[in-house]
Amino acid sequence: MTTKPLIFTDIDGTLLDHFDYSFNHAIEVIEALNERHIPIIANTSKTFAEMEKLQQTIGINSPFISENGAAVYIPIGYFNEQPQDTFEQGYYWIKEFCPPREHWLKLLAQQAVEFEDEYVGFSSFSVEELCEVTDLAPDKARLALVRHYSEPLLWQGDEARKQEFIKHMTSLGAHMLQGGRFLHVGGESDKGKAMNWLAQIYAKQYQSEVTTIALGDSGNDSAMLEAADIAIQIKSPTHDFPVLSKKHTIKSQECGPKGWAECITATLLTSTLATPSTSMSLGGV
C-alpha cells in the first residue's frame, strides 16, 4: 500500500544539537525532503515566537505544533480550505488544545505554595538568567520566554519531592511533561493528539492515507512516538532512551541532528532517492 509520509519532529536535542543548537548535520537531508515535497512538521516544546523564527532559519514552511501539543499553527492558504475548529490570527490558522498560560500560573501561585522554593519558573526568568541556564543567545532566549499555553519549570528539589509535585499538579488538572531540561506545566494536550489531528487534515488535503514518522529524544516526545506509525528515538548525550510501550521503535546510533539525518535517510530517503515522489511503500521501511 502506498501512502504519503509526514515527518513530525521534536526540535531541541533532536533536529537541533543539545549543546550548540545547530542543525548543520541535517541540512542535506532537509533539502532532500523539501525537494520531494515531504512535509517536515515541528512538534516541540518551543513557543510560537521561537518556531516562527526557526522555520525561516531552517527553510521550511509547513505547519508546526508548539508548547508540547498545546496549539497547531497552519500558514493561511497552506491547505485548500481552513480546517474546522481553527481561528485566524495574523498569518496563521490556529487550533488550540488547552487553556492559556495564565491559568497555570494562577494555579501554581495559589495552590502549589508548598513547592514554590523548589523550582524556578520561566515567568520569573530574565533573559540573562535563561541564557545562563540554557546557553541560548539573548535573542533566542527572549523568544523562548514568550509563552502562551504552558509554564516550564527548572526543578531544584530532589526527585521524591518532584514526584509529589507532579502528583499534586496532576490532581489539579495539569498535564506534566518532563523535557530535556525543564518540567512543563500545561493542559491535557500532548504531542500525539496534536500530531493525529494535523495528520487527518493532511489526509483530507491529499485525499490519501498518510504515514506519520515521528522523531524525538526525551520523555515529552513519548506521546508522539507512541501514536506514530513509525517511531524514531534519537540518542541523547545526557540521558537514556525513554522507555515506550510501543514494541517496535528505531533508535539512532548518533545524537541530535546526526542521528536525525541518519534515521530519516535509512527509513525514508533510501526508498525515494530514485524519484521525487511524495509517496512511500510501507513494505520498504
N, C-alpha and C positions, 0 to 999 in steps of 0.2 A: 504494500500500500504506500502511495506517495502522499506526503503531507508537506506543509510549509513550516520551516523551522523558525522559531522565535528564541532569541538569546536573552535571558534575564540575568543580569549580573550585579552582584554586590560591588561596591567601589573600594572602600578602604581595606587594604590587605588582600584584595582580590585583583581588581583591574589596576589599582594603584598600589605601589610598593608600601609596605608597612612603615618603613623608616623615612624615605625621602619623597613619598607621594608621586613618584614618577610612573608613567605608563609607557616609557620608551620601548620596553621589550615586547609590547603588544601592538605596536604601531602597524607593522606589516600585516598582521592578522586582521586588525580593524579595517585597514584599507581593502583587504581581500573580501571581507564581509560586506563592506559598503558597495564594492564593485558588483557583488552578486545580489544586492538589494535584500540582504538578510538583516532584519532589524536587531540592533543592539539596544536593549532596554535596561537602563539603570534601575536597580531595585535596592535602595540604600537607606541608611540612617541619616544621610546628608539632607540639608534643607533645600527648599526651592531655590533660594538665592545662590547657594553653592552649586547646585546642579545646572541652573541656567548658564552660569559662567563656565562650568566644566564641560557642558555639552559643546559649547563653542570652541573650547580649547582642544577637545578630543576630535571634533569634526563629525558629530552625529546629530541628527535632527529627529530622533524618534521620541515618542512619549517617554516619560520617566516617572518612577514611583519614589516618593520621598518619605522621610521620617518613619521608616520601618512599616510601610504599608498604609500610612495614615491618609495619603492622598495620591491620586494619579493626575499628572499634568499632560494634556494632549495638545500639541500645537493646533490652533484653529485651522481647519481645512485639511488636516493630515488624513482623516477618513472622509468618505463621501458625504456623510451626514453626522451631525452632532449626536453622540451617544446619549441614551436616556439617562436620567438621574445625574446629569452633569450641569454645571452652570458656567457661564462665560465670564472670564476675568482677565483683563489685559490681552495677551496673545494666546491664551490657553482656554480649553475646555477642562474643567476640574471636577473630579469625582472624589468626594470626601467619605472616609470610613469611620471617623471617630470625632469626639468633641475637641474643642480648641485647647491650646496650651494653658490658657488662663484657668481652666477647670482644674487641671492637675497641679498647678502652682497653689491654688487655693486649698486643695486637698492636702498637700504637703504642709502648708503653713498652719492649717487648723487641726488636722487630725493625725499628724505624724511628728508631733513636737518632741516626743521622747527620743527620736533618732536624729534630730537636727544637727547634733555635734559630730555625727559620724559620716557625713557626706558633704560635698560641695556641689551645688547645682550650677548649671550653665547660666541661670538667671543672675547669679552673683559674681560670675567671672567678668573681669575686664578683658579687653583684647590682649593686653600684655600677659595677663595670667594664663589665658588659654594658649597663647604662643609657647609659654614656658612648659605647660603640661603636654602639649601635642607636637611641638616643633613646627607648627603651621606658621607660614608667613603672615604678617599682620593683616594684609588684605584678605587672605583666605579665612583667618580667624574671625574677622569682622562678619563675613558672610555666614560662618558656622553658628554664630550667636543669634542670628535672626531666625527663630523657630516659630512654627505656627501650631503644631499639634502635640508636641511631646517635650519632656524635660529630661535631658541626660544628666546623670549624677556621677561624680567621681567618688566612689566609696572609699572611706578611710578607716572604717571599723574592721573587726575581724569577720571571718566567714560565717560564724554562728549567728552573729548579730545581723549580718547581711541577709541570711535566710529568714530570720524573724521579720526583718523589714519587708522583704518580698512577700511573705505570707500576710503581713498586716495590710500592705497596699493592695494586694490582690483581693482581700476581703472587702476593701472599699470600692472595688470595681475597676482598679487599674490593671493594665496588662504590662508585665515586667519583662524586659528583654536585656540580656547581657551581651553587649557588643565587645569589640576588641579591647576598648579601654573603659567605656562608660556603661553604667546601668541606666536603661531608658525607661522612664515612666510615661505611659501613654494609654490610649484606649484599646478596646477589644478589636484591634485590627492587627494584621500581620502581613508579612511579605507574600505569603502563599495565597491569601484571599485576594489581595490586590492583583497578583500575577494572574490568577484564574479569571478574574473579572476582565482584565485587559486582553487576555488570550481569546476570550469569547468575542470581544469586539473585533479583533483581528480576523477571527474565523468568519465572522459575518461579512467583513470587508472583502476577504479573499474568496468567499463562497467555497471554502475548502477546509478540511481538517488542518489543525496546526499541531506541531510538536514543541513543547516547552522544554528548553535546555537551560538549566539554572546552575549558576556558579557562585560559590560563597566559601568563606573561610572560618566563620565563627558561629556562636550559638544563635545569634539573632538572624542567621540565614536558614536555620533549621526548618522553619515552616515552609519557606520557599522550596528548599531542596526536597522535603518530604512530598510536596504537592506536584513537583515537576515530573515530566515524562522521563527526562534524563537528568540525573543529579550529579554534579561535579564538585567535589570538595577540593578546595585549593589549600595546599600546605602552608602553614603559618610558621614564622620563625619564633613565635612567642608561646604557642600552645598546641596541644594535640588536636587531631581531627575530632570535632564534636561527634558524639555517638548518635546515630539516627536509627529509627525503627525500620527504615527502608532497607531492604536486604541488599539491593544492588546499587552501588554508587561507584563513580570513577574518582580516583584520588590522584592528584598531581604529584609528580616527583619533585618539581621545582616550586618555589614560593612565589606568591604575588603574581605580577604580570607575566613572568616567565612561565609559571605554571598555567596561567590563563591561556596564553598562546599555545603552549604545549598541548593542552587538552582540547581546545577548540580545533586545532589543526588535526589532531588524531581522530576526533569524534565526528567532525563535520566537513572540514575542508578537503580532506583526502578523498572524499566521495563526490566533491563538487568542483575540484580543480579543473577538470576537463572542460566544463561548460559554465557559463554564468547563470545557471538555473537557480531559482529560488526554492526549488523543491528538493526533498531528500527521500531516500528509501529507508524505512525503518529497519530493513534487513541488513543495511550496510553500516550500522553503528553498534 
